[in-house]
Amino acid sequence: MPDIKPIGGNTHICLKNNGDVKCTETALTLKHLLEEEIAVVYERTLSQDASDTKKYFEENVRIELKNDYLASIPEMKPAAKLVGHHSSKHTGSDKTRDNPGAMKTVLSWFSGRDLDYTTGFMRYGMRYQNGRLIVPLTGTYNIYSFLCLTENNDSPEMRTENENANNTLVRHAMYKYNVKLAREVKLATSVQTHRQSTNRNFNAFSSQISTLVQLEAGDEISVKISDIALTFYPGDNFFGVHMI
């Protein structure tokens, strides 16, 4: 009968495999077992990820069908209108003339319960956040925006600055943002020359946009302008969307 060599418990480990007991070096054995377990877990993770992705698309299809059904009911079509709110978000330090052509989001809007005391409203799932209206359903929407643009000519310095701006273009645009795209997309724009003031102390003109667009659930709609200082008196401004 062959001699049985003693096994060092500190350096070797004995495991049962298919009815046999095999003793090997502890470090190598554990390394092999860990690699096998990692491969199993990785394969399980890939399978779960594929299953979750399939489930996500299946649920989206059902949501789209639900959207089509809800969109067929006129009384339940999402709609919102925001009106301008004078706030510190429109200060002289926020002028884009320091960076010509840069578009800045118009942020001063009444929202939430404050809309109850205005001509604005939010209905059937519409939400507002950080200057953006968020649509709850996929469909065709009318988007619109009106901006009353004003500037003071009280001081000689201000008059000179405004006269120098008369040859520049004023850009007013509406954008959409969706987390799936991770970028903003321009939906509509209005461009006009900076108007020459007929009043020595005050200059006022306006810009408006209205168009039909196809939006997806979760799209965030915002209003931007190339010179945010022109919206210093936003009381007459409004912006909104409604599903048609």
C-alpha positions as CSV (number, residue, x, y, z in Angstrom):
1,M,0.0,0.0,0.0
2,P,1.6,3.3,-1.0
3,D,2.5,5.8,1.6
4,I,0.1,8.7,2.1
5,K,2.0,12.0,2.2
6,P,0.8,14.4,4.9
7,I,-0.9,17.6,3.7
8,G,0.1,20.9,5.3
9,G,-3.1,22.7,6.4
10,N,-1.5,26.0,6.0
11,T,-0.5,25.6,2.4
12,H,-3.0,23.2,0.9
13,I,-6.7,22.7,0.8
14,C,-8.7,19.6,0.2
15,L,-12.0,19.7,-1.7
16,K,-14.4,17.0,-2.8
17,N,-15.1,16.9,-6.5
18,N,-17.2,14.1,-8.2
19,G,-16.8,11.8,-5.2
20,D,-13.0,12.2,-5.0
21,V,-11.1,14.3,-2.6
22,K,-8.3,16.4,-4.2
23,C,-5.8,18.4,-2.3
24,T,-4.0,21.3,-4.0
25,E,-2.2,24.5,-3.1
26,T,-4.6,26.8,-1.3
27,A,-3.7,30.0,-3.3
28,L,-4.0,28.4,-6.7
29,T,-7.2,26.6,-5.8
30,L,-8.9,29.7,-4.5
31,K,-7.7,31.6,-7.5
32,H,-9.2,29.0,-9.9
33,L,-12.5,29.0,-8.0
34,L,-12.7,32.8,-8.0
35,E,-12.1,32.9,-11.7
36,E,-14.9,30.4,-12.3
37,E,-17.3,32.3,-10.0
38,I,-16.5,35.6,-11.8
39,A,-17.2,34.0,-15.2
40,V,-20.6,32.7,-13.9
41,V,-21.6,36.0,-12.3
42,Y,-20.5,37.9,-15.5
43,E,-22.6,35.7,-17.7
44,R,-25.5,36.1,-15.3
45,T,-25.1,39.9,-15.4
46,L,-25.1,39.9,-19.2
47,S,-28.2,37.8,-19.3
48,Q,-30.0,40.0,-16.7
49,D,-29.0,43.2,-18.6
50,A,-30.4,41.8,-21.8
51,S,-33.6,40.8,-20.0
52,D,-33.9,44.3,-18.5
53,T,-33.4,46.0,-21.8
54,K,-36.0,43.9,-23.5
55,K,-38.4,44.6,-20.6
56,Y,-37.7,48.4,-20.9
57,F,-38.6,48.4,-24.6
58,E,-41.7,46.3,-24.1
59,E,-42.9,48.7,-21.4
60,N,-42.1,51.7,-23.7
61,V,-44.3,50.1,-26.4
62,R,-47.1,49.8,-24.0
63,I,-46.6,53.4,-22.9
64,E,-46.8,54.6,-26.5
65,L,-50.1,52.7,-26.9
66,K,-51.3,54.4,-23.8
67,N,-50.1,57.7,-25.0
68,D,-52.0,57.3,-28.3
69,Y,-55.2,56.4,-26.3
70,L,-54.9,59.4,-24.0
71,A,-54.0,61.7,-26.8
72,S,-57.3,60.8,-28.5
73,I,-59.2,62.3,-25.5
74,P,-59.3,66.1,-26.0
75,E,-60.0,66.9,-22.3
76,M,-56.9,65.1,-21.2
77,K,-54.3,66.6,-23.6
78,P,-51.3,68.1,-21.8
79,A,-51.1,71.9,-21.9
80,A,-49.2,74.6,-20.1
81,K,-48.7,78.4,-20.3
82,L,-46.2,80.3,-18.2
83,V,-46.2,84.1,-17.8
84,G,-43.3,86.3,-17.1
85,H,-42.2,86.9,-13.5
86,H,-39.8,89.8,-12.6
87,S,-37.0,88.4,-10.5
88,S,-33.3,88.8,-9.8
89,K,-32.6,86.2,-12.4
90,H,-32.7,89.1,-15.0
91,T,-30.0,91.4,-13.8
92,G,-27.7,93.7,-15.8
93,S,-24.7,91.5,-15.0
94,D,-26.3,88.8,-17.2
95,K,-25.8,90.6,-20.5
96,T,-24.8,88.5,-23.5
97,R,-23.1,91.5,-25.2
98,D,-20.0,90.4,-23.3
99,N,-20.3,87.2,-25.3
100,P,-22.0,88.1,-28.6
101,G,-24.2,85.3,-30.0
102,A,-24.4,83.3,-26.8
103,M,-28.0,82.1,-26.2
104,K,-29.2,82.2,-22.6
105,T,-32.3,80.5,-21.2
106,V,-35.1,82.8,-20.0
107,L,-35.7,81.7,-16.4
108,S,-38.2,84.2,-15.0
109,W,-41.6,82.5,-15.1
110,F,-44.4,82.1,-12.7
111,S,-44.9,78.4,-11.9
112,G,-46.6,76.1,-9.5
113,R,-49.3,77.6,-7.2
114,D,-48.1,81.1,-8.3
115,L,-49.8,80.5,-11.7
116,D,-53.2,80.6,-9.9
117,Y,-53.0,84.3,-9.8
118,T,-52.1,84.8,-13.4
119,T,-53.4,83.8,-16.9
120,G,-51.0,80.9,-16.9
121,F,-51.8,77.2,-16.2
122,M,-50.4,73.7,-16.2
123,R,-52.6,70.7,-16.9
124,Y,-52.6,66.9,-17.3
125,G,-49.1,66.0,-16.4
126,M,-47.1,69.0,-17.5
127,R,-44.2,69.9,-15.2
128,Y,-41.9,72.9,-14.9
129,Q,-38.2,72.9,-13.8
130,N,-35.4,75.4,-14.2
131,G,-36.9,77.3,-17.1
132,R,-38.2,74.2,-18.9
133,L,-41.6,72.8,-19.5
134,I,-41.6,68.9,-19.5
135,V,-44.1,67.1,-21.6
136,P,-45.6,63.8,-20.2
137,L,-46.8,62.2,-23.5
138,T,-45.4,61.6,-27.0
139,G,-47.3,63.5,-29.7
140,T,-47.7,66.6,-31.8
141,Y,-47.5,69.9,-29.9
142,N,-48.0,73.5,-30.6
143,I,-45.2,75.4,-28.9
144,Y,-45.2,79.2,-28.6
145,S,-43.3,82.1,-27.0
146,F,-43.7,85.8,-26.8
147,L,-41.0,88.1,-25.4
148,C,-41.4,91.9,-24.8
149,L,-37.9,93.3,-25.3
150,T,-37.0,96.5,-23.6
151,E,-34.0,98.6,-22.8
152,N,-33.4,101.9,-21.1
153,N,-31.6,104.9,-22.7
154,D,-31.5,107.0,-19.6
155,S,-27.8,107.7,-19.5
156,P,-25.4,108.8,-22.3
157,E,-23.3,105.6,-21.7
158,M,-26.4,103.4,-22.1
159,R,-27.5,105.3,-25.2
160,T,-24.1,104.8,-26.7
161,E,-24.1,101.1,-25.9
162,N,-27.6,100.6,-27.4
163,E,-26.6,102.5,-30.5
164,N,-23.6,100.2,-31.0
165,A,-26.0,97.2,-30.7
166,N,-28.4,98.5,-33.4
167,N,-26.5,96.6,-36.1
168,T,-26.6,93.3,-34.2
169,L,-29.1,90.5,-34.5
170,V,-31.5,89.6,-31.7
171,R,-32.1,85.8,-31.7
172,H,-35.1,84.3,-29.9
173,A,-35.4,80.5,-30.0
174,M,-37.1,77.5,-28.5
175,Y,-35.2,74.4,-27.7
176,K,-35.9,70.9,-26.5
177,Y,-33.7,68.7,-24.3
178,N,-34.1,64.9,-23.7
179,V,-31.8,62.9,-21.5
180,K,-31.6,60.2,-24.2
181,L,-29.9,62.8,-26.5
182,A,-28.0,64.5,-23.7
183,R,-28.0,67.7,-25.8
184,E,-30.3,70.5,-26.8
185,V,-32.0,70.7,-30.2
186,K,-33.3,74.0,-31.6
187,L,-37.0,73.7,-32.6
188,A,-37.8,77.2,-33.9
189,T,-36.2,80.6,-34.0
190,S,-36.9,84.2,-34.7
191,V,-34.2,86.6,-35.8
192,Q,-34.5,90.3,-36.2
193,T,-32.2,93.3,-36.3
194,H,-31.8,95.2,-33.0
195,R,-34.4,98.0,-33.4
196,Q,-33.5,101.6,-33.4
197,S,-35.3,103.5,-30.6
198,T,-37.7,106.2,-31.5
199,N,-37.8,107.3,-27.8
200,R,-34.7,109.0,-26.4
201,N,-35.1,107.4,-23.0
202,F,-36.7,104.0,-23.8
203,N,-36.7,101.3,-26.4
204,A,-39.3,98.5,-26.8
205,F,-40.0,95.9,-29.4
206,S,-41.1,92.2,-29.3
207,S,-40.5,88.8,-30.7
208,Q,-42.7,85.8,-31.0
209,I,-42.6,82.1,-32.1
210,S,-45.3,79.6,-32.8
211,T,-45.0,76.3,-34.5
212,L,-45.9,72.6,-34.5
213,V,-43.4,70.0,-33.4
214,Q,-43.3,66.3,-32.6
215,L,-42.2,65.7,-29.0
216,E,-41.5,62.6,-27.0
217,A,-42.5,62.0,-23.4
218,G,-39.8,63.6,-21.2
219,D,-38.8,66.3,-23.7
220,E,-38.0,69.6,-21.9
221,I,-38.9,72.8,-23.7
222,S,-37.2,76.1,-23.0
223,V,-37.0,79.7,-24.4
224,K,-33.6,81.3,-25.1
225,I,-32.5,84.7,-26.3
226,S,-29.2,86.2,-27.4
227,D,-29.4,89.2,-25.1
228,I,-31.0,88.3,-21.8
229,A,-30.8,91.9,-20.6
230,L,-33.7,92.8,-23.1
231,T,-36.1,90.7,-20.9
232,F,-35.6,93.0,-17.9
233,Y,-39.3,93.7,-17.8
234,P,-40.9,90.3,-18.3
235,G,-44.4,91.0,-17.2
236,D,-45.9,90.7,-20.7
237,N,-43.8,87.6,-21.6
238,F,-45.4,84.2,-22.0
239,F,-44.4,80.7,-23.2
240,G,-46.3,77.4,-23.5
241,V,-47.0,74.1,-25.2
242,H,-50.2,72.2,-25.8
243,M,-50.9,68.8,-27.5
244,I,-53.1,69.0,-30.5
